[in-house]
């Protein structure tokens, strides 16, 4: 179970009234109790919540889940920032990290995010987090994972999950990624190949139709991850490129092993060397997928959408 002081629960809703009750009732109780309250919701959810809270609406801090949570790896840092701002006050929040229409790769990262929440806040002294999931529109595999990532689940009735596993995040982080349908480029690299790799990514991004700024973002993120592979992953690795619908994907693999599944979800401190590469990639890309296992090594996929 979660450490004392941290409660992580899921609520599966199937209609708008249930959604509003789950979000507004929970946040209203927090505001009236003098807690610091935040809501990480898509715009429509925020609109419904504000309307229901009425005069109390401005007592809640709002984060646009569709903007910050476009890459789910940015959600935990956003929550941590809120906790840091309010100091010792008890905190509660509502969050909706999955919504209909997201790609399968996005939903897979939402599952990992929900599992990582249990690790990221296990030392929190007073945090209650309620996560909302649309039981009528989200993929069955994502809804099935809710019970593995939340100690308490409400799906009609509130119950302790019999399959919750605090180690589920490590299992997901070590899982295999689905193979791409077709790879357009594959290059084995070492330190001397960095300039050529940057050029290759820039050319493919332009050919794919990415705007110049987004092409630069992908090129910079690739440079950071390739540099990490050279420094920490055996001084060499493999880069692959492919397209998936409206997304250009750049994958970097190496023989290294990452033991901390929260990598890239902690803001780097100016006084501490290292730790910036994956963090920067998460800020630049629409999605960053990382899996690491022994003996296969580490896989990092950078997704940028057209």
C-alpha positions in Angstrom: 0.0 0.0 0.0 1.0 3.7 -0.2 3.0 5.2 2.6 1.0 7.0 5.3 0.0 10.5 4.3 -0.3 9.6 0.6 -3.6 8.4 -0.9 -3.8 7.5 -4.6 -7.3 6.4 -5.8 -9.0 6.0 -9.2 -12.6 6.7 -10.1 -14.0 5.2 -13.3 -17.0 7.4 -14.5 -19.5 6.6 -17.2 -21.5 9.8 -17.4 -21.1 13.6 -16.9 -22.9 13.8 -13.5 -20.6 11.1 -12.0 -17.6 13.0 -13.4 -18.7 16.3 -11.9 -19.5 14.7 -8.5 -16.2 12.9 -8.4 -14.2 16.1 -9.2 -16.2 18.8 -7.6 -17.2 17.0 -4.4 -13.6 16.0 -3.8 -12.1 19.4 -4.5 -14.8 21.3 -2.6 -14.1 19.3 0.5 -10.4 20.1 0.2 -11.0 23.8 -0.2 -13.4 23.9 2.8 -10.8 22.0 4.9 -8.2 24.7 4.1 -6.1 22.3 1.9 -4.2 23.4 -1.2 -6.2 22.0 -4.1 -5.1 21.4 -7.7 -6.9 20.0 -10.8 -5.0 18.6 -13.8 -7.9 18.2 -16.3 -8.6 18.6 -20.0 -10.3 22.0 -20.8 -13.8 20.6 -20.8 -13.3 19.0 -17.4 -11.9 22.2 -16.0 -15.0 24.0 -17.3 -17.4 21.6 -15.7 -15.4 21.7 -12.4 -15.4 25.5 -12.3 -19.1 25.7 -13.0 -19.9 23.2 -10.2 -17.6 24.9 -7.7 -19.1 28.3 -8.2 -17.6 30.9 -5.8 -15.0 28.3 -4.7 -13.6 27.8 -8.2 -10.8 30.4 -7.9 -9.5 28.5 -4.8 -8.2 25.7 -7.0 -5.0 25.7 -9.1 -5.7 24.5 -12.6 -3.3 22.7 -15.0 -4.3 22.0 -18.6 -3.9 18.2 -18.9 -4.0 18.4 -22.7 -1.0 20.8 -22.8 1.2 19.6 -19.9 0.1 16.0 -20.1 0.5 15.7 -23.9 3.7 14.0 -22.8 2.7 12.2 -19.6 6.2 12.4 -18.3 5.6 16.1 -17.5 2.7 15.5 -15.1 4.6 14.3 -12.0 6.9 17.4 -12.2 3.9 19.7 -12.5 2.4 18.0 -9.4 5.7 18.3 -7.5 5.9 21.9 -8.3 2.5 22.5 -6.8 3.5 20.7 -3.6 6.7 22.7 -3.4 4.8 26.0 -3.7 2.3 25.3 -0.9 4.9 24.2 1.7 3.5 22.2 4.6 -0.2 22.5 3.8 -2.1 19.3 3.1 -2.7 18.9 -0.6 -5.3 17.2 -2.7 -5.8 17.0 -6.4 -7.9 15.6 -9.2 -6.2 14.5 -12.4 -7.3 13.1 -15.8 -4.3 11.9 -17.7 -6.1 9.8 -20.3 -8.7 10.9 -22.8 -10.4 9.4 -25.9 -8.5 9.9 -29.1 -5.0 9.5 -27.8 -2.6 7.2 -29.6 -1.8 3.7 -28.2 1.7 4.8 -27.4 0.3 7.7 -25.4 -2.0 5.4 -23.4 0.8 3.1 -22.6 2.8 6.0 -21.1 -0.3 7.0 -19.1 -0.3 3.6 -17.5 3.4 4.0 -16.7 2.8 7.5 -15.3 0.0 6.3 -13.0 2.3 3.5 -11.7 5.2 5.9 -11.2 3.0 8.3 -9.1 3.2 5.6 -6.4 7.0 5.9 -6.4 7.2 9.7 -6.9 5.0 10.6 -3.9 5.5 7.7 -1.5 7.2 10.0 0.9 4.5 12.7 0.7 3.2 13.6 4.2 -0.2 14.8 3.2 -1.3 14.3 -0.4 -4.6 12.8 -1.6 -4.9 12.3 -5.4 -8.0 11.2 -7.2 -7.5 10.1 -10.9 -10.5 10.1 -13.2 -11.0 7.6 -16.1 -13.7 7.5 -18.8 -15.1 4.0 -18.5 -17.1 4.3 -21.8 -14.4 5.6 -24.1 -10.9 4.5 -23.0 -9.2 1.3 -24.3 -10.0 -1.8 -22.3 -6.3 -2.5 -21.7 -5.9 0.9 -20.1 -8.9 0.5 -17.9 -7.7 -2.9 -16.8 -4.4 -1.4 -15.7 -6.2 1.1 -13.4 -6.5 -1.6 -10.7 -2.8 -2.4 -10.9 -1.7 1.3 -10.5 -4.2 2.5 -7.8 -4.6 1.0 -4.3 -8.3 2.1 -4.2 -10.7 2.0 -7.2 -14.2 3.2 -7.5 -16.1 1.6 -10.4 -19.7 1.8 -9.1 -18.5 0.9 -5.6 -15.3 2.0 -3.7 -13.0 -0.9 -3.0 -9.4 -1.8 -2.2 -7.8 -3.2 -5.4 -6.7 -6.8 -4.9 -4.1 -6.6 -7.7 -2.4 -3.3 -6.8 1.3 -3.7 -7.0 3.8 -1.1 -5.8 6.4 -2.7 -8.0 4.2 -2.5 -11.1 6.1 0.6 -12.3 9.4 -1.3 -12.5 7.7 -4.1 -14.4 6.2 -1.6 -17.0 9.6 0.2 -17.3 11.3 -3.1 -18.2 8.6 -4.3 -20.6 9.2 -4.7 -24.4 8.0 -2.0 -26.8 5.9 -2.9 -29.8 8.0 -3.2 -33.0 7.5 -0.5 -35.6 5.8 -1.5 -38.9 8.6 -0.2 -41.0 12.0 1.4 -40.2 13.2 4.0 -42.7 16.7 4.5 -41.3 19.0 2.6 -39.0 22.5 3.8 -38.0 25.0 2.3 -35.6 26.9 5.2 -33.9 29.8 6.2 -31.7 31.1 9.6 -30.5 32.5 10.6 -33.9 29.1 10.1 -35.6 27.2 12.8 -33.6 27.3 15.5 -36.4 26.0 13.1 -39.0 23.2 11.9 -36.8 22.0 15.4 -36.2 22.1 16.1 -39.9 20.1 12.9 -40.6 17.4 13.7 -38.1 17.1 17.3 -39.4 16.8 16.1 -43.0 14.1 13.4 -42.1 12.2 16.0 -40.0 12.1 18.4 -42.9 11.1 15.7 -45.4 8.3 14.7 -43.0 7.0 18.2 -42.9 7.8 19.2 -39.4 7.9 23.0 -38.9 11.4 24.3 -38.5 11.1 24.8 -34.7 9.8 21.3 -34.1 12.5 19.8 -36.3 15.1 21.6 -34.2 13.4 20.3 -31.0 13.7 16.7 -32.3 17.3 17.2 -33.4 18.3 18.7 -30.0 16.4 15.9 -28.1 18.1 13.3 -30.2 21.5 14.9 -29.6 20.9 14.7 -25.8 19.9 11.1 -25.8 22.6 10.0 -28.1 25.1 11.8 -25.9 23.7 9.9 -22.9 24.2 6.6 -24.8 27.8 7.5 -25.5 28.5 8.6 -21.9 26.5 6.0 -20.0 25.4 3.3 -22.4 28.6 1.7 -23.6 30.0 4.5 -25.8 27.9 3.3 -28.8 24.4 2.6 -29.8 21.8 2.4 -32.6 19.5 5.1 -34.0 16.4 4.2 -35.9 13.8 6.5 -37.6 10.3 5.8 -38.8 6.9 7.4 -39.2 3.7 6.4 -37.5 0.7 8.3 -38.9 1.3 12.0 -38.1 4.3 11.3 -35.9 8.0 11.0 -36.6 9.7 8.6 -34.2 13.4 8.6 -33.4 14.6 5.6 -31.4 18.0 5.4 -29.6 19.1 2.1 -28.1 22.3 1.2 -26.2 23.6 -1.5 -23.9 23.2 0.5 -20.7 20.7 -0.1 -17.9 18.6 2.6 -16.2 17.6 1.5 -12.7 15.4 4.5 -11.8 12.1 4.5 -13.7 11.5 8.1 -12.7 14.4 9.2 -14.9 13.5 12.5 -16.7 10.7 13.3 -14.2 12.8 15.2 -11.7 13.9 18.8 -12.6 17.7 19.0 -12.7 19.3 21.2 -10.1 21.8 23.8 -11.4 24.3 22.7 -8.8 24.2 19.1 -9.9 25.9 17.7 -13.0 24.0 15.3 -15.2 20.3 14.4 -15.4 19.4 17.0 -18.0 19.3 15.0 -21.2 16.1 13.0 -20.6 14.5 16.0 -18.8 15.2 18.2 -21.8 13.9 15.6 -24.2 10.6 15.4 -22.2 10.2 19.2 -22.6 10.9 19.2 -26.3 9.0 16.1 -27.6 5.3 15.3 -27.7 6.1 11.9 -26.2 9.2 10.2 -24.8 9.0 6.4 -24.2 11.8 4.8 -22.2 12.2 1.1 -21.4 15.3 -0.4 -19.8 16.0 -4.0 -19.0 19.0 -6.4 -18.6 20.5 -7.8 -20.8 18.8 -6.1 -23.7 19.7 -2.5 -22.7 17.8 0.8 -22.9 15.3 1.9 -25.5 14.4 5.6 -25.9 11.7 6.7 -28.4 11.3 10.4 -29.2 7.9 11.2 -30.8 7.2 14.6 -32.5 3.8 15.1 -34.2 3.2 17.0 -37.4 
